[in-house]
Amino acid sequence: MRANRSKCPLVNILDIVGDKWSLIIIRDLFLGKKTFTEFMNSPEKFASNILSNRLELLMHHGLLKMVKFPHDKKTKVYYLTNKGVDMYPILYEMMNWSNRNLDTEFGSLGIQFFKDSKKVSSKTYIKRTQSKYIETRNEILNV
């Protein structure tokens, strides 16, 4: 992986998640996907080499980790680290920005997100989503 090309905080985060694929992986992890195959089945249609590259990039920067289960050494299970979970407020704000500023029809997941997120404060929704993910991650890791 390359060294930081700028001292700007925005450029540094964009070097990690500035492409749509990295953010889609993080989104998908929050939606419950955990394996390479599950990511490949995303409606955005990852190319396998791009997916492999982005998973490696996110792991290199400490946003993701991967485990293999003792009973299934073939399947790699990816999960967000606390650093990765901390990305959720950014995704939340980006999705809401899209809703406010883009004249487009969103799919069922987006519609449900907007409906659910309007029921509580943004802070509550974000914390609830992060906590739910951490709980699921802990179940996966048997913590």
C-alpha positions, 0 to 999 in steps of 0.5 A: 500500500502506498504512503499518504500522499497528502497531509490533508485529513480529507485526502487521507480518508479518501485514499482509503474509502474514496471509491464507491466499492469500499463504502459499499463493502462497509454498507454491506457489512452493516447489512449483514454480509460477511463472505466474499460470495455475499459481497459478489451478490450485491446489486452493484456487481463487484468485479472479483479483482476489485472486491479482493483489492478493496477487502485487502485495502480495508484490512490493511488500514484496520477497518476490517478483519477476517477469520476462518472458522475451525469447522470451515477452513475455506470460507473467509468471514469478514467483519468490521473492527471498531475503526470500521464501525466508526465509519457508520456516521459517515455513511448515514450522513451520505445517505441522508444527503442523497435523499435531500439533494438527489432527484432519484428513486431509491430501492427498498433498502434505501426507502426502509432506511429513510423511514426507520431513521426518521423515527429517532434522532440521528444520534440515536439511530447511529448508536443503535445501528453501531451497537446492533452490528457490534452485537452481531460481530461478537456472535460471529466471533463467539466473544 
